[in-house]
């Protein structure tokens, strides 16, 4: 395993972050691993040197946090745990969503309880909340750090002007700043290179991209992906297809480079990200120990400048995805 610092902080994290959306209850999503299946995968991640885990209160309606907390029992201090807040947790409680003071404070308490922790290493806002003043959100998040409930703050999936506004509020009011950004970023979707990612690099903000494998599109030839049940079962993918623009040619180039190097397409796709200086750690979600091991092995793949250019050259601008 390789390690780096979490943005401009001094906290050390593994270059692979284990995404925990795939742990929970099948009542939430049919493909997730329940506790008995999830535990061996988390154990293997720890054996491989992964110390960075990303979850959210809405994953499995909180069950992902509970499973992760149980798996890390007795080795909490060796781990860096991130969770998120924003999405609605209870149908009968309109304040169980959003980024108001009430929502953040009550949902953070619930997350800490499920995780079995007194302090969360990284607390992230899952989305932008247009119904709550950004000043209220930033003051509330600052209070969570001052109370010792969180160590660092992070953001995810918003426009660059929104992120810049929240950073300015922190600077002007002397509040705790975001130290990480979690954007949608992979070889087939690079629109954030135009604004958000350069801003993160300049501000010293760690980048921990989600969907680094484009929801599986970059893990197998596009013909196999298109004939699978994934495009039909994934509503998000239907609204944000990766084959648009130069997606198919990029997929084919990933396949060709993987064959040349004797590795998998997923490993090439991750290696591309890992060779970006501004990337802290891609968030890798999986339901397979084998795929987890493959992801860690991607750290050993050397990518030349010409390899990087070969993968990047076909890219065409696409319509910006909502997230």
Secondary structure, 3 states (H helix, E strand, C coil): CCEEECCCCCCEEECEEEECCCECCCCCCCCCECHHHHHHHHHHHHHCCCCEEECCCCHHHHHHHHHHHHHCCCCHHHCEEEEEECCCCCCCCHHHCCCCHHHHHHHHHHHHHHHCCCCEEEEEECCCCCCCCHHHHHHHHHHHHHCCCEEEEEEECCCHHHHHHHHHHHHHHCCCCEEEEECECECCECHHHHCHHHHHHHHCCEECCECCCHHHCCCCCHHHHHHCCHHHHCHHHHHCCCCCCCHHHHHHHHHHHHHHHCCCHHHHHHHHHHCCCCECCEEEECCCHHHHHHHHHHHHCCCCHHHHHHHHCCCCCCCCCCC
